[in-house]
């Protein structure tokens, strides 16, 4: 089980990294960090929906087998939240546990689609739910509505 969970975490990390690779290089640090958060969320959800059995296995059973908070995917999320704070988008008072709030949001959405009441929803509804979840998480982190440009970037990375 430990080996399977390890493989799941590696593949989850690869899915997140694939989305992060799509983030445009830009001199705008806020834009880059916001897009990185959206990309990490999308990579997480892509993995959950492409590999539901492996995704479930990653979080099943004995929590001592793999402590998610020590895995590379979670550490990448922590680093991205730090980047978001360094840019000033994420105020210092909102930084503690921001990664847990973001993780809970995307994990919850994944589970609603895998095992919950949204499992029969169509692709268009799923896409809109991803976009809105990422937007709400980022607005909550930043404590303000996203600008039109940032909202466009987030929607682009939620697709």
C-alpha positions in Angstrom: 0.0 0.0 0.0 2.9 2.3 0.8 4.4 1.9 -2.6 1.0 2.5 -4.3 0.5 5.6 -2.3 4.0 6.8 -3.2 3.3 6.2 -6.9 0.0 8.1 -6.6 1.8 11.1 -5.1 4.4 11.0 -7.9 1.7 11.0 -10.5 -0.3 13.7 -8.7 2.9 15.8 -8.7 3.4 15.1 -12.4 -0.1 16.3 -13.2 0.4 19.5 -11.2 3.8 20.1 -12.8 2.3 19.6 -16.3 -0.2 22.4 -15.5 2.5 24.6 -13.9 4.5 24.3 -17.1 1.7 26.1 -19.0 1.9 29.2 -16.7 3.2 32.0 -18.9 6.5 33.6 -18.1 5.8 37.2 -17.2 7.3 40.1 -15.4 4.1 40.4 -13.4 4.8 38.4 -10.3 1.2 38.6 -9.0 -0.1 37.3 -12.3 2.4 34.4 -12.3 1.6 33.4 -8.7 -2.2 33.6 -9.3 -1.9 31.5 -12.4 0.3 29.0 -10.5 -2.3 28.5 -7.9 -4.9 27.9 -10.5 -2.6 25.5 -12.4 -1.9 23.5 -9.2 -5.6 23.2 -8.6 -6.3 22.1 -12.1 -3.5 19.6 -12.1 -4.9 18.1 -8.8 -8.4 17.8 -10.3 -7.1 16.4 -13.6 -5.3 13.6 -11.8 -8.4 12.9 -9.6 -10.6 12.6 -12.6 -8.2 10.7 -14.9 -7.1 8.3 -12.2 -9.9 8.0 -9.7 -8.8 4.7 -8.2 -5.2 5.8 -7.7 -6.5 9.1 -6.3 -8.7 7.4 -3.8 -5.8 5.1 -2.8 -3.6 8.1 -2.2 -5.9 9.2 0.6 -7.2 5.9 1.8 -6.4 3.9 4.9 -3.8 4.5 7.5 -2.8 8.2 7.4 0.6 7.2 8.9 1.5 5.3 5.6 2.0 8.6 3.8 1.7 12.0 5.4 0.4 14.2 2.6 1.8 17.3 4.1 5.3 16.0 3.6 4.8 15.0 -0.1 6.2 16.9 -3.0 2.7 17.9 -4.4 1.8 19.5 -1.0 5.1 21.1 -0.6 4.7 22.7 -4.1 1.4 24.1 -3.0 3.1 25.6 0.1 5.8 27.1 -2.1 3.1 28.6 -4.3 1.3 30.1 -1.4 4.5 31.6 -0.2 5.0 33.1 -3.7 1.5 34.5 -3.6 2.3 36.1 -0.2 5.7 37.4 -1.4 3.9 39.3 -4.2 1.5 41.0 -1.7 -1.6 39.4 -3.2 -2.0 37.2 -0.2 -1.9 39.4 2.9 0.4 38.2 5.7 -2.5 37.7 8.1 -4.2 35.3 5.6 -1.0 33.3 4.9 -1.2 30.8 7.8 -2.9 27.6 6.6 -3.8 29.0 3.2 -2.5 25.8 1.5 -4.9 23.8 3.6 -7.9 25.9 2.6 -6.9 25.7 -1.1 -6.3 21.9 -0.8 -9.6 21.3 1.0 -11.5 23.2 -1.7 -10.1 21.3 -4.7 -10.1 17.9 -2.8 -13.7 18.5 -1.9 -14.7 19.3 -5.4 -12.9 16.2 -6.7 -14.8 14.0 -4.2 -18.1 15.6 -5.1 -17.6 14.6 -8.7 -16.0 11.2 -7.9 -18.4 9.9 -5.2 -20.9 12.6 -4.4 -24.0 14.3 -5.8 -22.1 15.8 -8.8 -20.9 12.4 -10.2 -23.5 12.6 -13.0 -22.9 16.2 -13.9 -21.8 17.0 -17.5 -18.4 18.2 -18.6 -19.6 21.8 -19.0 -20.9 22.0 -15.4 -17.7 20.4 -14.1 -15.7 23.0 -16.0 -17.7 25.9 -14.6 -17.4 24.4 -11.1 -13.6 24.3 -11.5 -13.4 27.8 -12.7 -15.6 29.1 -9.9 -13.9 27.1 -7.2 -10.5 28.4 -8.2 -11.8 32.0 -8.5 -13.4 31.8 -5.0 -10.3 30.4 -3.4 -8.1 33.1 -4.9 -10.5 35.9 -4.0 -10.7 34.5 -0.5 -6.9 34.3 -0.2 -6.4 37.8 -1.5 -9.3 39.3 0.4 -10.6 41.1 -2.7 -12.2 40.4 -6.1 -9.9 39.5 -8.9 -9.4 42.1 -11.6 -10.8 41.3 -15.0 -7.4 40.4 -16.3 -6.6 38.1 -13.4 -10.1 36.5 -13.6 -9.4 35.8 -17.3 -6.1 34.2 -16.5 -7.7 32.0 -13.8 -10.5 30.9 -16.1 -7.8 30.1 -18.7 -6.0 27.9 -16.3 -9.1 26.3 -14.9 -9.8 24.9 -18.4 
